[in-house]
Amino acid sequence: MPSVIVFGATGFLGAPLTRAIVKAHPDWKVTAYVRGTRTSDEVKKELGVKRIETGDFTEFEKIKALCKENDIAVNAGNSFTDAPISAIVAGLSERSEGPKGKLLHISGAGNFLDFGTTGEFNPASKVWDDDNEEDIKLVNDKMFNGQSDVVALQAGKNGAVDTYVVCTPVTYGGAAVGSKGMGVGYSLITGNAKPLGYVPYIGNGSAVLSTAHVLDVVPFMLKVLELAASGPAQGSVYSRWFNVETQRVAWKDMATELAKVMYAKGIFKSPEAKSVPLEEAGEGEVKYLVAGNMLMHTNRSARMGFKPTQPSILTQVHEDLKDAAL
Ligand SMILES: NC(=O)c1ccc[n+]([C@@H]2O[C@H](COP(=O)([O-])OP(=O)(O)OC[C@H]3O[C@@H](n4cnc5c(N)ncnc54)[C@H](OP(=O)(O)O)[C@@H]3O)[C@@H](O)[C@H]2O)c1
């Protein structure tokens, strides 16, 4: 039976994924790597795992040693920098016993932003297709999740590790899984809006945001993990990248619903979203999330059985953020 270590196991995606692994495969040896902010017993109870390892993502040697002794590592912790992925890859690459180390890395569809500035849908924008290996070869370290994706893909390309990637867009639905946190996607969007005093969209707000419900995403991640566990990887690493999506939504619609939520929570004085120019839509790169389009196909995932069935973020956002500390 494989041994699996999950990084980010207490997170928005990592917690339901860890619980799903334990539920589907009670005989697998699952370890959760977590920060020491809560007792091991609490975390064990919450996740159902038998083994906890505590540490930070910056603890390279500790993570490397743990990955060396596990068959499979899941990076559901951080995709913005090369920690913990570099240490994970270093450990999996040095396994001396058993089959080659396997990696399930969670990436993000922020990679596929078209960096449009008008806030309008652009029918000429590239649609990134997980079934086209040439598209995945274009993933690079300048992209939102590129610093970690490149390490994961390179390890798969040079044969050191059997890499699998699931690329999820803004992921929601925490209320459906009793999530404690909001996750990276909601945090970016609400964190961008809050200092502005309004929820922005740009121009007519027809630019599209890709979104996925956690209950569509997590069972599929488990499926990819089961594929990894089933034997040596097949094909090139670029054929083991899977995009997932529940629904694309127009930014005006997203902003309209989020403004109602932030008004209801007493954060904003108006329940209306606001159309603004790019320079008034937020700081740094996040304003391009509002201004541009995020377009991808999920053909490869669909062939693997990915079939979204969950409700839209436009309805779910109210329930998801009702009790969240924004
Ligand atoms: N949610 C999304 O919309 C979305 C979309 C695309 C891609 N992703 C990617 O998916 C992954 C998981 O996202 P998420 O939304 O589940 O994130 P999250 O809720 O913020 O969870 C992050 C997890 O990593 C742990 N962690 C963070 N920094 C750490 C550190 N320095 N040392 C040890 N542990 C640390 C957190 O521990 P604590 O519980 O102690 O904080 C938590 O378990 C990330 O790589 C993210 O970029 C997420």
PDBQT file of the ligand as one rigid body, heavy atoms in Angstrom, charges set to zero:
ROOT
HETATM    1  N1  LIG A 401      -8.084  28.058  -3.537  1.00  0.00    +0.000 N 
HETATM    2  C1  LIG A 401      -7.927  28.459  -4.811  1.00  0.00    +0.000 C 
HETATM    3  O1  LIG A 401      -8.767  29.179  -5.353  1.00  0.00    +0.000 OA
HETATM    4  C2  LIG A 401      -6.733  27.994  -5.596  1.00  0.00    +0.000 A 
HETATM    5  C3  LIG A 401      -6.734  28.211  -6.979  1.00  0.00    +0.000 A 
HETATM    6  C4  LIG A 401      -5.631  27.830  -7.710  1.00  0.00    +0.000 A 
HETATM    7  C5  LIG A 401      -4.551  27.223  -7.111  1.00  0.00    +0.000 A 
HETATM    8  N2  LIG A 401      -4.563  27.029  -5.761  1.00  0.00    +0.000 N 
HETATM    9  C6  LIG A 401      -3.372  26.434  -5.157  1.00  0.00    +0.000 C 
HETATM   10  O2  LIG A 401      -3.727  25.307  -4.394  1.00  0.00    +0.000 OA
HETATM   11  C7  LIG A 401      -2.903  25.232  -3.234  1.00  0.00    +0.000 C 
HETATM   12  C8  LIG A 401      -3.799  25.203  -2.005  1.00  0.00    +0.000 C 
HETATM   13  O3  LIG A 401      -4.576  26.385  -1.985  1.00  0.00    +0.000 OA
HETATM   14  P1  LIG A 401      -5.613  26.648  -0.814  1.00  0.00    +0.000 P 
HETATM   15  O4  LIG A 401      -6.595  27.624  -1.316  1.00  0.00    +0.000 OA
HETATM   16  O5  LIG A 401      -6.059  25.348  -0.245  1.00  0.00    +0.000 OA
HETATM   17  O6  LIG A 401      -4.656  27.390   0.216  1.00  0.00    +0.000 OA
HETATM   18  P2  LIG A 401      -4.826  27.590   1.799  1.00  0.00    +0.000 P 
HETATM   19  O7  LIG A 401      -6.221  27.362   2.227  1.00  0.00    +0.000 OA
HETATM   20  O8  LIG A 401      -4.172  28.895   2.095  1.00  0.00    +0.000 OA
HETATM   21  O9  LIG A 401      -3.950  26.402   2.405  1.00  0.00    +0.000 OA
HETATM   22  C9  LIG A 401      -2.564  26.442   2.420  1.00  0.00    +0.000 C 
HETATM   23  C10 LIG A 401      -2.074  25.313   3.285  1.00  0.00    +0.000 C 
HETATM   24  O10 LIG A 401      -0.640  25.373   3.351  1.00  0.00    +0.000 OA
HETATM   25  C11 LIG A 401      -0.241  25.556   4.698  1.00  0.00    +0.000 C 
HETATM   26  N3  LIG A 401       0.887  26.479   4.742  1.00  0.00    +0.000 N 
HETATM   27  C12 LIG A 401       0.942  27.725   4.203  1.00  0.00    +0.000 A 
HETATM   28  N4  LIG A 401       2.154  28.260   4.403  1.00  0.00    +0.000 NA
HETATM   29  C13 LIG A 401       2.862  27.336   5.077  1.00  0.00    +0.000 A 
HETATM   30  C14 LIG A 401       4.187  27.303   5.565  1.00  0.00    +0.000 A 
HETATM   31  N5  LIG A 401       5.018  28.344   5.403  1.00  0.00    +0.000 N 
HETATM   32  N6  LIG A 401       4.609  26.206   6.209  1.00  0.00    +0.000 NA
HETATM   33  C15 LIG A 401       3.780  25.143   6.388  1.00  0.00    +0.000 A 
HETATM   34  N7  LIG A 401       2.504  25.111   5.946  1.00  0.00    +0.000 NA
HETATM   35  C16 LIG A 401       2.056  26.202   5.313  1.00  0.00    +0.000 A 
HETATM   36  C17 LIG A 401      -1.438  26.129   5.430  1.00  0.00    +0.000 C 
HETATM   37  O11 LIG A 401      -1.321  25.835   6.800  1.00  0.00    +0.000 OA
HETATM   38  P3  LIG A 401      -2.234  26.579   7.907  1.00  0.00    +0.000 P 
HETATM   39  O12 LIG A 401      -3.538  25.834   7.892  1.00  0.00    +0.000 OA
HETATM   40  O13 LIG A 401      -1.433  26.390   9.151  1.00  0.00    +0.000 OA
HETATM   41  O14 LIG A 401      -2.348  28.008   7.490  1.00  0.00    +0.000 OA
HETATM   42  C18 LIG A 401      -2.553  25.364   4.728  1.00  0.00    +0.000 C 
HETATM   43  O15 LIG A 401      -2.631  24.044   5.204  1.00  0.00    +0.000 OA
HETATM   44  C19 LIG A 401      -1.978  26.455  -3.275  1.00  0.00    +0.000 C 
HETATM   45  O16 LIG A 401      -0.764  26.109  -3.849  1.00  0.00    +0.000 OA
HETATM   46  C20 LIG A 401      -2.730  27.408  -4.188  1.00  0.00    +0.000 C 
HETATM   47  O17 LIG A 401      -1.901  28.336  -4.845  1.00  0.00    +0.000 OA
HETATM   48  C21 LIG A 401      -5.628  27.388  -4.996  1.00  0.00    +0.000 A 
ENDROOT
TORSDOF 0
